[in-house]
Amino acid sequence: MTGPRRYPRTARLNELCREIVADALERVDDERLELVTVTHVEVEPDLRHATVLFSTLDPDADAEVSEALDEHRRGLQRAIASQTRLKRTPELAFRVDETVRHGARVEELLRRVRAVDDATDRGEAGGAPADG
């Protein structure tokens, strides 16, 4: 008898599907999908549906990428079916992963705050008379 797994089945399945979809996308000959990263897959517990989150380098291309992914959906589902032992293959839906962009925005804001702090520190050090 084996002990309890430290990594829940749904998390393993999500990661497995993410790897399969990402690998299958590398083999798809569609230039709209060249700079797409599959960031996460969320498979529903009943295995009927899965949401594939993706990011692109060009936010203006999100709609075009979504359309391309929808066109290749059945092939991606076939890849999951052929590489897993699931009783049913989830129907895929695609959504932009906004967390990547939100993280980049937070990084930019933090960079600006640091720059203002650095400028303020330099101004105070240079403008204050020295006691002595």
N, C-alpha and C positions, 0 to 999 in steps of 0.2 A: 504494500500500500504506500502510495506517495503522500507526502505532506501537502498542506495547502500551498497554492502557488502565490508567490509574492506579487505577481503581475496579473491583474484581473483579465479574464477572457475578452471582455469588450475592448479593453485597452490594447491587447495583443492583436485583436482583429482589426481595430482602427489602424494600427501601425502597419500591419501586413497589407491591408488594402492601399494605404498611402504609398508603400514601396512598390506595389504592383502597378498602380496607376502611373506613378512617376516613371517607372521603367518603361511601361508601354508607351507613354507620351514621347520618350526619347526616340522611339522607333517610328513614330507617326511622321509621315512626310507632309507637313503642313507648316508653311513658314509663319503663320499666325501664332503657332505654339512653340516657337523657338526659344523664347525667353520667359517661359512660364515655370513657376516653381509650385509644386503641390506641397502645401504646408501642413495640412491635416485632413483626415477623413473621419467623419463621425457616422458610424453605422448604427442604425436603430436596433434595439434589442430583438425585435422580431425578424430582423434581417431583410425586411422588405425594401427599405430605402437607405441610402447613404448620401451624405452631403460631403462633397469634395471642396475644400477651401484651397484657393490658389492665390498667388501673387504674381505680378508682372513688374518689370522695370518701368514700363510706360503706363501710367494711370489712364491715359487717353485711349489705350487699346483694350481696356477691360471688356467693353461690349463686344468687340470683335473676337476676343479670346473666348468669351462665354459662348458665343455663337459657334466657334470652331469646336470647343469642347462638346457642346450639344450634338454637333454633327458626328463626332467620333465616340459618342456615348456607348453605343452598342458594342463597338470593338473593345472599349475599355472594360465593359461588363464581361465580355467573353474572356478577356485576359484574367479577370478575377475568378471567373468560373473554372478556367482551366488550371489555375495555380493554387486553388484552395479546395478543401473538402467541406463545403458548406451545403446544407440541405436546400438552400435557395440562394440565388445571387441577387444582391441588392440592386435596385434601380438607382442609378447615380443622378444626382443633381449637383450643379456647380455654383459656387458663390465666391466672390472676391473676399480674401482674408484682409480685413481692414486693420488688424492688429499690427501688421508690418508697417503700414503707413502711419498709424497712430504712434508707434514706437519711434519712427524716424522723426515725427513732429516733436515728440517729447525731447528727443536728443537735440534737435535744433534749438528748442526753447532753452534747454539747459546750457547749451553752448553760448547762447546770447547772454544769459544771466551771468555765466562765468566771465565773459568778455567785459560786461559792465562792471562786475566786481573787481576785475583786474585793473580796469581803467580808473576806477574809484580809488583803489589802493595806491596806484602809482601817483595819482593826483594828491592824495593826502600826504604821502611820504615826501613828495617834492615841494609841497607848498607850506608845510608846517615848520615854524622856526624851531631850531634845536635848543634845548635847555642845556646850559652848560656853564 
